[in-house]
Amino acid sequence: MQKINLKNAVWKEDKYFVAWNLNTVISSFGDTKKEALESLQEALELYFEDMPISKAVKVERLDIIPSVLEYA
């Protein structure tokens, strides 16, 4: 069995928590952080059933950079 270290982000959006995997751009959600991460884990397991681990992008270091967008 192979192992891969993945990086996930979790945030609250309205009444749900969103969990997003940075290595694959797969996301899921739940009523709690724990539920969102459990749903994401399940989605990732299904994803890697058909996709080689080598398709996951390696995320070395994550920097959150805020920006402002002006629009009409």
C-alpha positions as CSV (number, residue, x, y, z in Angstrom):
1,M,0.0,0.0,0.0
2,Q,1.3,3.4,-1.0
3,K,1.1,6.5,1.2
4,I,1.1,10.1,0.1
5,N,1.1,13.3,2.2
6,L,-1.7,15.6,1.2
7,K,-2.5,19.2,2.2
8,N,-6.1,20.3,2.8
9,A,-7.7,23.6,3.6
10,V,-10.9,24.0,5.6
11,W,-13.1,27.0,6.0
12,K,-16.7,27.9,6.9
13,E,-18.9,29.0,4.0
14,D,-22.4,30.0,5.1
15,K,-23.6,27.2,7.4
16,Y,-21.3,24.5,6.0
17,F,-17.6,23.7,6.2
18,V,-15.7,23.2,3.0
19,A,-12.7,21.0,2.8
20,W,-10.4,21.4,-0.2
21,N,-7.4,19.3,-1.1
22,L,-4.6,21.4,-2.6
23,N,-2.9,18.5,-4.3
24,T,-5.8,17.4,-6.4
25,V,-8.3,20.3,-6.3
26,I,-10.9,18.0,-5.0
27,S,-13.3,19.4,-2.4
28,S,-16.2,18.3,-0.2
29,F,-18.3,19.8,2.6
30,G,-20.1,19.0,5.8
31,D,-21.9,20.4,8.8
32,T,-18.7,20.4,10.8
33,K,-15.0,20.5,10.1
34,K,-14.8,16.8,11.0
35,E,-17.6,15.9,8.6
36,A,-16.1,17.9,5.8
37,L,-12.7,16.3,6.2
38,E,-14.3,12.8,6.4
39,S,-16.2,13.5,3.2
40,L,-13.0,14.8,1.5
41,Q,-11.1,11.6,2.6
42,E,-13.8,9.5,1.0
43,A,-13.7,11.6,-2.2
44,L,-9.9,11.3,-2.3
45,E,-10.0,7.5,-1.8
46,L,-12.4,7.2,-4.8
47,Y,-10.2,9.6,-6.9
48,F,-7.1,7.6,-6.3
49,E,-8.8,4.3,-7.2
50,D,-8.7,5.4,-10.8
51,M,-5.9,8.0,-10.8
52,P,-2.2,7.3,-10.2
53,I,-0.7,8.9,-7.1
54,S,1.8,10.6,-9.5
55,K,-1.0,12.9,-10.7
56,A,-1.1,14.6,-7.3
57,V,0.6,18.0,-7.4
58,K,3.3,18.3,-4.7
59,V,2.6,21.3,-2.5
60,E,5.8,22.2,-0.7
61,R,4.8,25.4,1.1
62,L,1.5,27.2,1.2
63,D,1.3,30.9,1.6
64,I,-2.2,32.6,1.9
65,I,-1.9,35.9,0.2
66,P,-4.8,38.3,0.5
67,S,-5.8,40.4,-2.5
68,V,-8.4,43.0,-3.4
69,L,-10.4,42.9,-6.6
70,E,-12.3,45.9,-7.8
71,Y,-15.1,45.2,-10.2
72,A,-18.1,46.9,-11.7
